[in-house]
């Protein structure tokens, strides 16, 4: 394993804090909030045309451009005219199943996303996955303040990014 060492000047030049602040600000926009609510309400991908129609007070091209921008910024993923990932949600099956209660089960993109859904939604949830090391079934509760007692000893494994470079924390 190699360890990349950077100087303070190199880290400042990356402006990680500024980029994270910008991403948080975009997540608070009405458009992104609408997309996230759609993923909470249902388990399937959201058609871009449906998103455009949800904002009748804006020109269709401006909404389309804004959704495309979310994809460019890696906040959503658009495939075949549908948003199939809106971090932390995935419309496709992943190893991280989150029980939202009355809304049913959803897939999270990665382990960190699964753990972050409770604080994001402001309520307790249940997560199911499998141990990265032995394959044993894992089920744990998480609420806005953090994981429940049954998570003692559970670790998040940060692995190599998948081919499209979007998912890194892929195991519990």
C-alpha positions as CSV (number, residue, x, y, z in Angstrom):
1,X,0.0,0.0,0.0
2,X,1.3,3.4,-0.8
3,X,0.6,6.5,1.2
4,X,0.3,9.8,-0.6
5,X,1.8,12.6,1.4
6,X,0.9,16.2,0.5
7,X,2.2,19.5,1.8
8,X,-0.2,22.0,3.5
9,X,0.0,24.2,0.5
10,X,-1.1,21.3,-1.8
11,X,-4.0,20.5,0.5
12,X,-5.1,24.2,0.6
13,X,-4.9,24.3,-3.2
14,X,-7.4,21.4,-3.4
15,X,-9.9,23.6,-1.5
16,X,-11.6,20.5,-0.1
17,X,-13.5,22.5,2.4
18,X,-14.8,24.9,-0.2
19,X,-15.8,22.1,-2.5
20,X,-17.7,20.3,0.3
21,X,-19.4,23.5,1.3
22,X,-20.5,24.1,-2.4
23,X,-21.8,20.5,-2.6
24,X,-23.8,21.0,0.7
25,X,-25.3,24.2,-0.7
26,X,-26.4,22.4,-3.9
27,X,-28.1,19.7,-1.8
28,X,-30.2,22.3,-0.2
29,X,-31.6,23.6,-3.5
30,X,-35.3,23.0,-4.3
31,X,-34.3,20.9,-7.3
32,X,-32.1,18.5,-5.4
33,X,-34.5,18.3,-2.4
34,X,-37.3,17.4,-4.9
35,X,-35.1,14.6,-6.3
36,X,-34.2,13.3,-2.9
37,X,-37.9,13.3,-1.8
38,X,-38.8,11.4,-4.9
39,X,-36.3,8.7,-3.9
40,X,-37.7,8.5,-0.4
41,X,-41.3,8.2,-1.8
42,X,-40.5,5.4,-4.3
43,X,-37.8,2.9,-5.1
44,X,-37.5,3.4,-8.8
45,X,-35.4,5.9,-10.9
46,X,-36.9,9.3,-11.6
47,X,-37.3,10.4,-15.2
48,X,-35.7,13.7,-16.0
49,X,-38.9,14.7,-17.8
50,X,-40.8,14.2,-14.6
51,X,-38.3,16.5,-12.8
52,X,-38.6,19.1,-15.5
53,X,-42.5,19.0,-15.2
54,X,-42.3,19.4,-11.4
55,X,-41.0,23.0,-11.9
56,X,-43.6,24.6,-14.2
57,X,-42.5,28.1,-13.1
58,X,-39.0,27.5,-14.7
59,X,-38.2,27.0,-18.4
60,X,-37.8,23.3,-19.2
61,X,-34.3,23.9,-20.6
62,X,-33.2,25.6,-17.4
63,X,-34.4,22.7,-15.3
64,X,-32.9,20.2,-17.7
65,X,-29.6,22.0,-17.5
66,X,-29.8,22.2,-13.7
67,X,-30.3,18.4,-13.5
68,X,-27.5,17.8,-15.9
69,X,-25.3,20.0,-13.7
70,X,-26.2,17.8,-10.7
71,X,-24.8,14.9,-12.7
72,X,-21.7,16.8,-13.7
73,X,-21.1,17.6,-10.0
74,X,-21.6,13.9,-9.0
75,X,-24.6,14.5,-6.9
76,X,-26.9,12.4,-9.1
77,X,-26.3,10.0,-12.0
78,X,-28.4,10.1,-15.1
79,X,-28.6,7.1,-17.4
80,X,-31.0,6.7,-20.3
81,X,-33.0,9.9,-19.3
82,X,-33.5,8.8,-15.7
83,X,-31.8,9.7,-12.4
84,X,-30.9,6.3,-11.0
85,X,-28.6,7.5,-8.3
86,X,-29.2,10.5,-6.1
87,X,-26.7,10.3,-3.3
88,X,-27.3,8.6,-0.9
89,X,-29.9,6.6,-2.8
90,X,-29.5,4.1,-5.6
91,X,-32.5,2.8,-7.6
92,X,-30.4,-0.3,-8.4
93,X,-29.7,-3.0,-5.9
94,X,-26.6,-2.6,-3.7
95,X,-25.4,-4.5,-0.7
96,X,-26.9,-1.8,1.6
97,X,-30.7,-2.1,2.2
98,X,-32.2,0.6,4.3
99,X,-35.7,0.1,5.8
100,X,-37.4,3.6,5.8
101,X,-40.5,2.3,7.6
102,X,-43.7,3.2,5.9
103,X,-42.0,4.1,2.6
104,X,-40.4,0.6,2.4
105,X,-36.9,-0.4,1.6
106,X,-34.3,1.6,-0.4
107,X,-30.8,0.9,-1.5
108,X,-28.0,3.2,-0.4
109,X,-25.0,3.7,-2.6
110,X,-22.4,2.8,0.0
111,X,-21.9,2.0,3.7
112,X,-21.4,5.7,4.6
113,X,-24.6,6.7,2.7
114,X,-26.6,4.0,4.5
115,X,-25.4,5.3,7.9
116,X,-26.1,8.9,6.9
117,X,-29.7,8.4,5.9
118,X,-31.0,8.6,9.5
119,X,-29.6,12.0,10.2
120,X,-30.6,13.2,6.7
121,X,-34.2,12.1,7.3
122,X,-34.2,12.9,11.0
123,X,-35.5,9.5,12.1
124,X,-34.4,6.0,13.1
125,X,-33.9,3.4,10.4
126,X,-32.7,-0.2,10.0
127,X,-29.8,-1.2,7.7
128,X,-29.1,-4.7,6.4
129,X,-25.9,-5.7,4.7
130,X,-23.2,-8.4,4.9
131,X,-19.8,-8.5,6.6
132,X,-17.1,-7.7,4.1
133,X,-14.7,-10.2,5.8
134,X,-16.9,-13.3,6.5
135,X,-20.2,-12.6,4.7
136,X,-22.3,-12.9,7.8
137,X,-25.6,-11.0,7.7
138,X,-25.6,-7.7,9.5
139,X,-28.6,-5.8,10.7
140,X,-28.3,-2.7,12.7
141,X,-30.3,0.3,13.8
142,X,-29.2,3.9,13.2
143,X,-30.9,7.1,14.4
144,X,-30.0,10.7,13.8
145,X,-27.4,10.5,16.6
146,X,-25.6,7.5,15.2
147,X,-25.6,3.7,15.1
148,X,-27.3,1.5,17.7
149,X,-25.6,-0.8,20.2
150,X,-25.7,-3.8,17.8
151,X,-23.2,-1.9,15.6
152,X,-20.5,-2.3,18.3
153,X,-17.4,-3.7,16.5
154,X,-18.8,-3.1,13.0
155,X,-16.3,-1.3,10.8
156,X,-16.8,0.5,7.5
157,X,-14.3,-0.7,4.9
158,X,-13.1,1.9,2.4
159,X,-12.1,0.1,-0.8
160,X,-11.1,0.9,-4.3
161,X,-13.5,3.0,-6.3
162,X,-15.6,1.1,-8.8
163,X,-15.1,1.7,-12.5
164,X,-17.1,5.0,-12.7
165,X,-15.3,6.3,-9.6
166,X,-18.4,7.2,-7.7
167,X,-18.6,4.7,-4.9
168,X,-15.7,4.1,-2.4
169,X,-17.1,3.0,1.0
170,X,-18.5,-0.3,-0.2
171,X,-18.5,-2.7,2.8
172,X,-19.5,-3.1,6.4
